[in-house]
Amino acid sequence: MRKAMHRLTVLNTIGLTCLTFFIMLPKLTNACTIFCGKDKNGHVWAASNEDGSYSFANYINVFPKTEDTKFGYFTLSYESEKNGENGGIEGGMNEAGLFYDFNSISTTLIKDLHEKKSFPQGDFKILSHILANFETVQEVMEFFDVYWFDVGFNSAQMHLADKYGNYGIIGPSGSRLLKNEKYQISTNFDICGNEDSSNKERYWRFPIVKENLEKQEVGLASFTDICEMTSVKGKGFYGGHTIYTNIQNLNTGDIWFYFTSDYKNPFKTSISELVSKGRKSYLIRDLFKTHPISVLYDNYLKHGGMSTFKIYQKLDLPEERKKEIGAVFVNLFKENYNAELLPFLEQHLKSNPTGHWMRSAKAIVYYQNGNVEIAKTIIKDYKKEVPDTSMEVDKILNLFEGNFEANTNVTIELNGFQDAKQVFVKGLPVAFDFLIKKDGKWIGKYKIDEGVYNYLFVVDGKEVLDSRTPVKTTASIYEDFYSSHQLCVGLSNEAYQVKIKVKVPNKDDIVYIAGNQRNLTNWNPIFRLRKISDYEREITTELHLPAKFKFSRGNWKTEAIMKNNTKDDSGEWLPMRYSLDADDTTYEIMGWEAKN
């Protein structure tokens, strides 16, 4: 089964949860190992491995001091340099020696949220404001005693350190400040919530860091060793890769960057050197031109996948290192649907033969190149090897015969492109997203659940829009605007301005809303309603109708019990509903679930 990994898919299947690493839940494939400590000279060091699904677009964003700020600083971001000055900041450091980074953790309730204020400049200014104006961990703690994010920050924790030897953790469960401690470590469990980290595969890095900080002198050599020991390298609970590593001396301002698990060849700079060059953003891979990943990727952009694979085969690297690099390009195959990358997939399958999306991807490429019988054989052989596979074997074999399922409710068409070999639809939650040529068109028929989806087509590796289908332009933080087609299943094509008001039983009640479309976060409870009186909360947004939604205190263990509501056959509360003919848009919460 192919997974559509393009950002349009992400934006529409998890919606606004993609607004930022910590505000949104998933980029939460991202799993940092972060630690800091003081050396024998009193200098404080901080380090972070940035782990996650591999991205070639990672940026160092530099912001010199201005008339309105106290300090220059740098931030780190994915996808665009623009995300280095909004809610997409992954971490950073300033001239005063203040450092922060983030770990993803389980979604949890935000402690004392009713006592917090919204930041006057908005959520997206908070992280930049901290680096531009604060010098110590204590100042950041005091800031979050007063302010909190309007959206999210309920599934991550902030790891802090300053040059004075103060360490801190800030998260939804609370905060802690450490003074005169030897070190601080954080991975992907809720430290302030006292979550147990033992015997859980995804927490394996924490004890490694702790053991080595106990026995080694703090400094560049030990921190580099520890980062290498905890580098994910395509393995572990989260899978993915350690894309880059940053180590910094907070007292001297020296910084070392490492790229894709290469800990022998750092890029050395300093905060003073960065800010002296003015406001700039640096694509991290461009700082490592001789790194095998950079060499291969640059060649891929210029000459394609076949040429790149030939270079890959000649790499003089240890076998495990070579497999890791090959796995990076397998991920690229998922994203770009480029048949020229098939050799990387076939090479990867030799060491990982059971991944069913990889088998089906391989079969689809053969099918689209006219080798229908070979494609069928690949799927049938996989079924023999893995009889209990979750792959929908009969469905894909029928598609190879040119037959769609009988119970589909959506038809997607692309006109033209008669000479194309590969055509996919991207952005829809479907198992097999390749189109079939019929009657002079490329066609796909699917069974898709109720919702609003943005999609486009990929023709022989290039994104295109259909000339006969309306195009919608949408803004997001990852692009100023992007154009796509929009599909509304069971909902109105038009979006309406809607105000939803809810009455609460307690003055201090915090209410989150989640529902059946992007502007209701596709059922991810991260949108907090605005308090308009002691017993009223409200949100105004554009919705396709009928909208369905539920209220909670921030996770599904604390779902609201609504007045006059009932449960379905499975014992779950039915969602609220808003439609054009609704008599009342005010809802009333009678109490809260308290599930374990």
Salt bridges, closest charged atoms under 4 A:
ASP51 OD2 - ARG205 NH1 3.23
GLU79 OE1 - ARG7 NH1 3.99
GLU85 OE2 - ARG279 NH2 3.58
GLU90 OE2 - LYS27 NZ 3.42
GLU115 OE2 - HIS114 NE2 3.64
ASP150 OD1 - ARG528 NH2 3.51
GLU211 OE2 - LYS215 NZ 3.77
ASP254 OD1 - LYS268 NZ 3.27
GLU273 OE2 - LYS277 NZ 3.55
ASP286 OD1 - LYS289 NZ 3.45
ASP298 OD2 - LYS289 NZ 3.83
GLU320 OE1 - LYS235 NZ 3.45
GLU320 OE2 - LYS323 NZ 3.85
GLU324 OE1 - ARG321 NH1 3.15
GLU346 OE2 - LYS362 NZ 3.80
GLU373 OE2 - LYS376 NZ 3.60
GLU385 OE1 - ARG359 NH2 2.72
GLU392 OE2 - LYS395 NZ 3.15
GLU401 OE2 - LYS376 NZ 2.16
GLU405 OE1 - LYS395 NZ 3.27
GLU413 OE1 - LYS441 NZ 3.10
ASP433 OD1 - ARG2 NE 3.90
GLU450 OE1 - LYS548 NZ 3.60
GLU463 OE2 - HIS6 NE2 2.58
GLU479 OE2 - ARG7 NE 2.21
ASP480 OD2 - LYS82 NZ 2.53
ASP508 OD2 - HIS114 NE2 3.79
ASP534 OD2 - LYS507 NZ 3.89
GLU538 OE2 - ARG530 NH2 2.93
GLU559 OE2 - LYS550 NZ 3.38
GLU572 OE1 - LYS595 NZ 3.89
GLU588 OE1 - LYS563 NZ 3.68
